[in-house]
């Protein structure tokens, strides 16, 4: 859109009183808007049709660069996840102490990705999930050591249903329960730890970024939960 006089456009929100004209072009990837390229000027009617065409061309190039960078970052993330899975596989064979193994798993995931992570196992008597190991960048208060298995709480829901749960924005998820020790959580992914279809625990990761997890994260975290189950079964 080319606005020759911003004072006459109801959509305009003033940030700089000297601005008189503005031009905005969407940044798109496969018809999906990922941003906006904005150009402003202190003169009225500063931009021509040719300017708009030029800026649109530049916007197209910027969109391609952003998409290539996103794909590259995604591939790097997947590679790191596979390395973490391989490390856990090796530790299962070499580390005999379960508490030490759990500690190595959570630290490996934290140091690789910067996520908060918890391994919780089911206490059959109390029907609660007990935190066996946790790690994260800035845990400000002691993490709740026990979680009730119920429809409330993401880990409690996963333990009760035996289904994984990926939440892109915890503020919009009614099952999310705020934890003082993790006040900055924005997205969360939890998967059940199972032995022969029986839930014995939950593997949970949380991020300070919105929509930080996708289906590949779900697949890889499920693989990690299966490795943990094998270690527990063989202990």
C-alpha positions, -999 to +999 in steps of 0.1 A: +000+000+000+012+035-009-001+063+014+007+098+000-006+116+031-007+096+063-028+123+080-057+114+058-055+076+064-075+063+094-052+032+096-021+053+103-007+052+138+017+081+145+051+072+158+070+101+144+052+134+139+075+143+110+063+115+088+041+126+059+039+096+036+044+059+040+047+027+019+042-008+032+047-041+014+041-076+029+069-101+033+054-134+021+064-171+019+040-193-001+012-168+003+018-166+041+026-132+055+057-134+077+063-096+081+062-062+066+087-040+048+079-004+057+093+028+041+085+063+054+093+099+043+089+134+057+076+147+023+040+144+011+034+120-018+071+109-017+066+075-034+058+067-070+044+035-086+079+027-096+091+030-060+063+006-050+074-019-076+110-017-065+102-021-028+079-051-037+108-067-055+131-061-026+105-075-002+104-107-023+141-111-020+141-105+017+113-131+021+134-157+003+164-149+025+144-152+057+129-185+045+163-200+037+176-189+071+146-205+088+151-238+069+188-238+077+181-231+114+155-259+114+180-284+099+205-274+125+180-280+153+170-314+139+207-324+137+212-314+174+182-333+184+195-365+167+229-360+184+211-357+218+192-390+211+224-407+202+240-395+234+211-408+254+213-442+236+250-445+246+243-435+282+216-461+286+242-488+279+270-473+300+253-456+329+239-481+354+226-456+381+191-444+371+193-411+389+226-403+372+212-413+338+182-390+343+205-362+353+226-367+322+195-367+300+180-335+313+214-317+312+220-329+277+187-315+264+191-282+284+227-276+272+218-285+236+185-265+232+182-243+263+148-258+272+134-263+307+131-301+311+115-325+336+115-362+339+085-373+361+078-409+371+045-423+385+042-431+422+017-460+421+007-456+458-001-419+457-011-417+421+012-387+417+040-378+392+073-374+410+100-352+395+131-373+392+153-349+374+150-313+360+172-287+344+167-252+330+183-218+324+168-198+352+147-218+377+139-191+403+120-212+429+120-249+438+101-268+412+070-287+424+083-322+432+049-339+429+021-335+404-014-349+407-026-371+378-058-354+366-074-335+338-057-303+351-021-296+343-004-306+311+018-333+326-011-346+347-033-348+316-006-366+296-002-391+324-039-398+327-047-400+290-014-416+278-014-391+249+013-364+241+004-327+242+020-299+223+010-264+234+022-234+213+009-208+237+003-219+274-016-187+281-044-200+259-043-236+272-069-243+300-050-274+311-018-254+318-010-248+355+013-219+363+045-230+382+064-204+402+097-221+394+091-217+357+074-182+354+086-175+319+072-206+301+054-197+269+052-231+251+053-267+263+056-302+250+049-333+271+050-370+261+041-401+281+068-426+292+053-460+286+061-497+291+038-520+272+011-493+268+012-486+306+021-450+315+050-449+340+059-412+337+061-381+316+089-363+297+082-326+297+100-297+280+091-260+282+103-229+263+103-192+269+094-187+232+059-189+218+053-218+193+088-231+199+079-268+192+066-286+161+059-322+150+096-330+146+101-320+183+072-343+192+087-372+172+121-368+188+109-363+223+088-395+219+119-413+209+137-400+240+108-412+262+110-446+246+147-448+254+140-438+290+114-465+292+139-491+280+164-480+306+138-482+334+127-516+322+162-530+321+173-515+354 
